């Protein structure tokens, strides 16, 4: 791929054609193979880049350095380019911060996200039961209404606020806020 060397070892088991199709490409130019695939394949290959043969091409981000400062340094146009292309699919999670304290705060498991809404729902359900005229059918209706409202609000936030990078003001603090709230989700889709 244009003098690039990629290591697809970690991707081989995930390839839809099976590991043999990746192993058969060892030590050969796969430029034509990549072009025949969906455009995302080139971004995926870039995420597995380990070096160059000949002249080195400039990379916007260095996965060996903390990402937050690198994102801070990007221009508005480069930020849009980075945040709209997935990076590093099958590599260990890149570090966000130089500080160990902030780095530890940046990790969560999938169930952490569900804990706060679950506590609120449980509280509201117990409060409704304490009312004199508690009706289980009413509780079921309110739960269904809540699911519908949540789905609608989440879609609208995602569509019109989180995907606002095209009309984000050229202000670094706002770009960083966007990155931490949503951009990182697109840039590192498989990050735990």
Buried (B, 14 or more C-beta within 10 A) or exposed (E): BEEBEBEBEEBBEBBEEEBEEBEEBEEEEBBEBBEEEEEEBBBBBBBBBEEEEEEEEEEBBEBEEBBBEBBEEBEBEEBBEBBBBBBBBBBEEBBBBEEEEEBEEBEEEEEEEEEEEEEEEEEBEEEBEEEEEEEEEEBEEBBEEBEEEEEEEEEEEEEEEBBEBEEBEEEBEEBBEBBBEBBBBBBBEEBE
